[in-house]
Amino acid sequence: MSLTLTLGLGAVLLALTLFAAWRGARPPDLRRGPRLIPYRFLMLMGAAGLIVILVHLVNLMGVTTGRGPVY
């Protein structure tokens, strides 16, 4: 992926994570019934995807992550 696409996807995942964290932290409204969207799960998945994007961004900058060649 290019740098532009990586930054854009990172921004989308950050926005999703922050929105889900905000909605998941609100107290439940019993008059409206149960929540049908698992906001805490969406927050965790967004944060996990954001970590992957950050590692990819570091790799695009030239830093080698992970294991090198195994001889």
Secondary structure as the mmCIF struct_conf table of DSSP 4:
data_model
#
loop_
_struct_conf.conf_type_id
_struct_conf.id
_struct_conf.beg_label_comp_id
_struct_conf.beg_label_asym_id
_struct_conf.beg_label_seq_id
_struct_conf.end_label_comp_id
_struct_conf.end_label_asym_id
_struct_conf.end_label_seq_id
HELX_RH_AL_P HELX_RH_AL_P1 LEU A 3 ALA A 25
BEND BEND1 ARG A 26 ARG A 26
HELX_LH_PP_P HELX_LH_PP_P1 PRO A 27 PRO A 28
TURN_TY1_P TURN_TY1_P1 LEU A 30 ARG A 32
BEND BEND2 LEU A 36 ILE A 37
HELX_RH_AL_P HELX_RH_AL_P2 TYR A 39 LEU A 60
TURN_TY1_P TURN_TY1_P2 MET A 61 GLY A 62
BEND BEND3 GLY A 66 GLY A 66
#
